Amino acid sequence: MGARAYLLVNVMDGVKHREFIKILQELENTLEVDFVDPVVGDYDLVIMIEAPVTVQCVAQKIAEQPWVANLSVLKMTSLLERHKPIKSLSISVTEGQ
């Protein structure tokens, strides 16, 4: 098992319904994506990813998509790692890239 994380994504306001469905399908077909769910609330999508070594590369690849307004990473850890210091993942997203 590699590194796992949840990505919390805000989609750009201008994304139409058909485009949103296409985005979901493309994400579901991405090798590292375990699942993607549209949600209601502070975010538009929750994506769970698993990467062989690091989730940062996968998160950055998704963050660079033109439809992403904001992306937050919640790295999953084992109970034994919970009390170890965790280096914060820094993913920069510029709106409208």
N, C-alpha and C positions, 0 to 999 in steps of 0.2 A: 504494500500500500504506500502511495506517495503522499505528498502534502495535500491537504484538503482545505477548502474555504468556501464561504458563502460570499457572493458578490451582490451588493444591493445597488440597483441601477435606477437612475432617473433618466427617462427618455426625453429627447427634445420635444417641445410643445408642438412643433409643426408636423410630427409624424402622423400620417393618416392610418386608418384601420387596416387596409390591405398591406401597407408597408410594415406595420407592427406585426402582423401575422407572418410575413416573410422573414422578419428579424427573428421571431420565435423559432421558426423552422430552421433557419441557418444556425442558430445557437444550439438547437437540439442535435444537429448533425455535426457539431464540433466535437472532436475526439475527447477532449478533456472535460467536456460538460456532462455531468451526471444527470442533471435535470434543470429546467428553466420553467418558472411559474410567474405569470402575471399576477400582481397583487394590487390591492387598494390601500392607500395610506400614504406615508411619507415617500415611498418608492414605487416604481412601476413594475420592476422585475426583481425576482430573487433567483440567482443562478448558483447552483452548487457545482464546483469544479474539483477535479483531482488531477494533479500533475505529478510526474515521476520524481521531480526534485523540488521545484519551487512553484508556488502559485503566482508569484509576481509577474512572470513572463506572460502567462495566460491572461491575467487581469489587465496588464498593460495593453495587450493585443485587443481585448474587448473595449477598453477605455478609449482607444484611438479611433473607434468607429464613429462616423459622422453623426449618428443618431443618439450618441451618449452625451447627456448633459452633465451627469455626475455619477461617480462610481465609488463605493466604499467596500473595503475588504474586511471580512471577519474570518480570521484564520482559525481553523479548528485544531485543538490540541488534545492530547490524551490527559487523563486525570493526573498522571504522574508528572507531566510537564506544566501543569497549571500554575504552579508557584514559581517556576523559572521565569526570569525576565524575558519577555518576548519583544524582539526588535519590531518596531512599527513598520508596516509596509507603506511606502510612499508611492502613490499613483497619482500622477498629475494629469488633469483633464482640463483643456481649455474649451469652453463652450463655443460651438460652431467651427470646430477644426475642419 
